[in-house]
Amino acid sequence: MTIKYEVQHIENSEGKGESRPFIRLHQERAMTVDELASKLAASSTLTAADMKAVMSELCHYAIEELSSGRRFYLPEIGYLSLSAGHTPMKDKPDGKLTGNDIYVRNIDFRPEAKFLNEVRRKVSFEKSKHSTRSKQYGEDELWQQIEAYLTENQYITPSLLRSRFGLSKYTTAQWLAHFVATGQLIKRGTKRLLYFLP
């Protein structure tokens, strides 16, 4: 099974002025509960409804075990366990931490070795032709390109802006909000947003 990836960089890593590469995987959406229940039912004597009931109970017992300070074992998959954090010491004038200062930071997962090795054996990686990272533009540079597009087209949409100029969804929303705020664009529509020149 092939997973698409791209190589991105953290600039000025750890404040040392170096660029550190990291791998970003393009992961597909997770199966829904209904899809998983149907797949499990197809390979067992239980119905999809039975499977959903089992998954609901599994969630219930995971919460019960973890909140009791125990790890929770998912057979043949791995262990769930809690990681904790605490109130910053600067907020504690007396310098003492109590139970009220500790909170659950996250739920960690440690896979079974056999499970992890099976995933490693089946997966392969292929470099993506598309990047999820926004292309970097200066304000004037991007505006000139948007303006040129709008002189030939009546309007532009967020999805058109993303695909045409290589922007992420977040960056697209930021730029469009900026150009609306400065009066360079007019926004119309509710379900489908359209942007026009004034």
TIMI-312977 format. One record per residue (C-alpha): z, x, y; residue number from 0. Coordinates in pm, 1 decimal, m for minus. Each point is the difference from the previous one (the first is absolute). Layout:
# residues N
{rec {Z X Y} NUM}
...
END
This chain:
# residues 198
{rec {0.0 0.0 0.0} 0}
{rec {m109.8 150.3 330.2} 1}
{rec {208.3 m15.7 316.6} 2}
{rec {m158.3 77.7 335.6} 3}
{rec {180.2 250.6 222.0} 4}
{rec {m37.0 172.7 331.5} 5}
{rec {152.9 318.4 135.7} 6}
{rec {182.1 m45.2 329.3} 7}
{rec {204.1 246.8 205.8} 8}
{rec {334.8 m1.3 176.2} 9}
{rec {m51.0 196.1 318.5} 10}
{rec {272.1 236.0 123.0} 11}
{rec {185.8 m34.6 m330.7} 12}
{rec {375.0 59.8 39.7} 13}
{rec {m64.2 112.2 360.1} 14}
{rec {m163.5 323.2 m117.3} 15}
{rec {m344.4 m73.1 144.2} 16}
{rec {m148.8 m15.6 m349.2} 17}
{rec {m217.6 m273.1 m149.3} 18}
{rec {131.2 m117.1 m339.0} 19}
{rec {m235.7 m191.3 m231.5} 20}
{rec {110.7 m301.2 m201.8} 21}
{rec {m175.7 m240.0 m235.7} 22}
{rec {m36.6 m366.7 89.4} 23}
{rec {m90.5 m224.9 m292.3} 24}
{rec {m207.4 m316.4 46.7} 25}
{rec {202.8 m227.3 m225.8} 26}
{rec {m118.1 m346.2 m95.1} 27}
{rec {212.0 m311.7 43.7} 28}
{rec {268.4 m74.4 m256.4} 29}
{rec {m40.7 m278.1 m254.0} 30}
{rec {162.4 m326.4 101.4} 31}
{rec {278.1 m150.9 m210.4} 32}
{rec {m246.8 m259.1 m130.2} 33}
{rec {m255.1 265.1 m97.4} 34}
{rec {260.8 213.0 m177.4} 35}
{rec {147.4 m302.7 m179.6} 36}
{rec {m346.3 m103.5 m119.6} 37}
{rec {m80.5 348.5 m129.7} 38}
{rec {333.0 25.7 m182.9} 39}
{rec {m38.3 m349.5 m146.4} 40}
{rec {m349.2 85.9 m127.3} 41}
{rec {143.8 283.0 m209.6} 42}
{rec {310.4 m179.8 m131.4} 43}
{rec {118.7 m331.1 m145.1} 44}
{rec {167.7 m101.6 327.0} 45}
{rec {m161.3 m212.1 271.8} 46}
{rec {m61.9 114.2 357.3} 47}
{rec {286.5 m226.3 111.3} 48}
{rec {230.2 167.5 m255.2} 49}
{rec {m102.6 341.2 133.2} 50}
{rec {72.9 m101.8 359.9} 51}
{rec {344.9 m121.9 m107.2} 52}
{rec {66.7 334.1 m173.1} 53}
{rec {m109.2 193.4 310.7} 54}
{rec {226.8 m214.1 217.0} 55}
{rec {296.1 74.0 m228.2} 56}
{rec {m91.6 370.0 m4.5} 57}
{rec {20.9 3.4 380.5} 58}
{rec {335.8 m180.3 m12.2} 59}
{rec {150.2 253.9 m243.1} 60}
{rec {m144.9 295.5 191.9} 61}
{rec {178.4 m120.1 314.6} 62}
{rec {322.0 m57.4 m195.5} 63}
{rec {m4.6 344.0 m163.8} 64}
{rec {m97.4 196.2 310.4} 65}
{rec {255.8 m176.2 218.4} 66}
{rec {264.1 89.1 m261.1} 67}
{rec {m77.4 369.8 37.2} 68}
{rec {m202.2 36.4 m318.6} 69}
{rec {m355.3 117.2 m49.4} 70}
{rec {m242.3 m261.7 m128.3} 71}
{rec {m225.9 90.0 m291.6} 72}
{rec {m349.3 m145.6 m31.5} 73}
{rec {m80.8 60.3 m368.3} 74}
{rec {m267.4 267.4 m52.9} 75}
{rec {m59.6 17.8 377.8} 76}
{rec {300.1 161.4 167.4} 77}
{rec {320.3 m36.9 198.0} 78}
{rec {80.5 m162.3 333.6} 79}
{rec {296.9 137.3 194.3} 80}
{rec {144.5 m28.5 349.0} 81}
{rec {m12.4 260.7 274.1} 82}
{rec {251.1 m28.3 283.7} 83}
{rec {19.4 91.2 366.0} 84}
{rec {280.2 m6.8 253.8} 85}
{rec {70.5 m61.9 367.0} 86}
{rec {m79.7 308.6 213.6} 87}
{rec {310.7 212.6 51.7} 88}
{rec {m54.7 m8.5 376.6} 89}
{rec {86.5 m371.0 m19.4} 90}
{rec {331.5 80.8 m170.6} 91}
{rec {243.8 138.1 260.0} 92}
{rec {264.2 64.8 m265.7} 93}
{rec {m249.3 186.3 m220.6} 94}
{rec {87.3 m210.6 m307.3} 95}
{rec {m236.3 m202.0 m212.5} 96}
{rec {116.0 m316.1 m173.8} 97}
{rec {m169.9 m240.7 m238.6} 98}
{rec {m106.6 m210.0 298.8} 99}
{rec {m206.4 294.2 129.6} 100}
{rec {m206.9 32.0 m319.2} 101}
{rec {m311.8 m205.5 m69.5} 102}
{rec {m276.7 m21.2 m261.0} 103}
{rec {m287.2 207.4 135.4} 104}
{rec {m246.1 m61.9 m279.7} 105}
{rec {m54.2 m61.4 m369.9} 106}
{rec {m125.6 309.0 m179.2} 107}
{rec {m212.1 2.9 m313.3} 108}
{rec {0.7 269.2 m270.3} 109}
{rec {m272.9 m52.6 m259.2} 110}
{rec {38.7 64.6 m370.7} 111}
{rec {m175.9 325.3 m92.8} 112}
{rec {m228.4 m176.1 m250.7} 113}
{rec {m95.6 m266.4 255.8} 114}
{rec {m75.0 260.2 269.6} 115}
{rec {m205.5 213.1 m240.3} 116}
{rec {m207.2 m301.1 m109.5} 117}
{rec {m83.4 m81.0 363.2} 118}
{rec {m87.3 365.7 65.8} 119}
{rec {m225.5 6.4 m305.7} 120}
{rec {m196.0 m311.0 101.4} 121}
{rec {m48.5 55.5 373.3} 122}
{rec {m260.9 209.3 180.7} 123}
{rec {m67.8 49.2 369.6} 124}
{rec {m316.4 m21.8 208.3} 125}
{rec {m31.5 86.8 365.8} 126}
{rec {m60.0 m306.9 215.6} 127}
{rec {m307.5 m20.9 217.4} 128}
{rec {200.7 m196.5 256.5} 129}
{rec {312.7 97.9 190.7} 130}
{rec {294.0 m227.8 81.0} 131}
{rec {90.4 224.7 290.5} 132}
{rec {m121.2 m93.3 345.7} 133}
{rec {m254.0 214.5 172.6} 134}
{rec {155.9 143.6 314.8} 135}
{rec {m148.7 m116.0 331.0} 136}
{rec {87.0 55.0 361.0} 137}
{rec {21.5 m322.9 200.3} 138}
{rec {m318.4 62.4 201.4} 139}
{rec {m195.2 110.1 m307.7} 140}
{rec {88.0 m312.2 m200.6} 141}
{rec {m49.7 m235.5 294.3} 142}
{rec {m349.9 136.5 67.9} 143}
{rec {m97.6 m70.8 m360.3} 144}
{rec {151.3 m350.6 2.2} 145}
{rec {m168.8 m76.7 331.1} 146}
{rec {m335.1 126.2 m130.7} 147}
{rec {37.6 m222.0 m306.5} 148}
{rec {84.3 m304.4 212.3} 149}
{rec {m301.0 45.4 227.2} 150}
{rec {m217.4 m65.3 m306.0} 151}
{rec {229.2 m248.0 m179.1} 152}
{rec {182.4 m304.2 131.5} 153}
{rec {340.4 86.6 m145.7} 154}
{rec {187.8 234.0 m230.9} 155}
{rec {260.7 m85.5 m263.7} 156}
{rec {290.2 213.2 m127.0} 157}
{rec {m173.0 52.2 m336.5} 158}
{rec {m322.8 110.2 172.4} 159}
{rec {195.0 242.0 217.0} 160}
{rec {177.3 143.5 m305.2} 161}
{rec {m312.5 53.7 m207.3} 162}
{rec {m228.6 114.7 281.9} 163}
{rec {241.3 249.0 157.1} 164}
{rec {207.5 110.1 m299.9} 165}
{rec {333.0 m140.2 114.5} 166}
{rec {296.7 m121.9 m202.5} 167}
{rec {114.9 m361.2 30.8} 168}
{rec {307.2 105.9 200.5} 169}
{rec {m193.2 227.2 238.2} 170}
{rec {m264.6 m269.9 51.2} 171}
{rec {266.1 m252.4 101.8} 172}
{rec {156.5 254.2 237.9} 173}
{rec {m329.1 82.5 173.1} 174}
{rec {m106.5 m363.7 31.0} 175}
{rec {336.6 m98.9 147.8} 176}
{rec {m30.8 289.4 245.3} 177}
{rec {m350.3 m92.8 116.8} 178}
{rec {102.2 m365.1 38.9} 179}
{rec {306.2 104.1 202.6} 180}
{rec {m213.9 216.0 229.5} 181}
{rec {m249.3 m285.3 50.6} 182}
{rec {m287.9 181.7 m165.0} 183}
{rec {m24.4 m257.5 m279.7} 184}
{rec {63.3 m373.0 m28.7} 185}
{rec {143.2 m137.6 m324.8} 186}
{rec {m99.6 m342.6 m133.0} 187}
{rec {74.3 m186.3 m319.7} 188}
{rec {306.1 m44.1 m218.8} 189}
{rec {m100.6 25.2 m367.3} 190}
{rec {m302.9 218.2 73.1} 191}
{rec {56.8 230.4 293.5} 192}
{rec {m300.0 78.7 217.5} 193}
{rec {m4.9 251.6 287.0} 194}
{rec {m241.1 m23.3 293.9} 195}
{rec {m76.0 191.5 317.5} 196}
{rec {140.7 m183.8 306.0} 197}
END
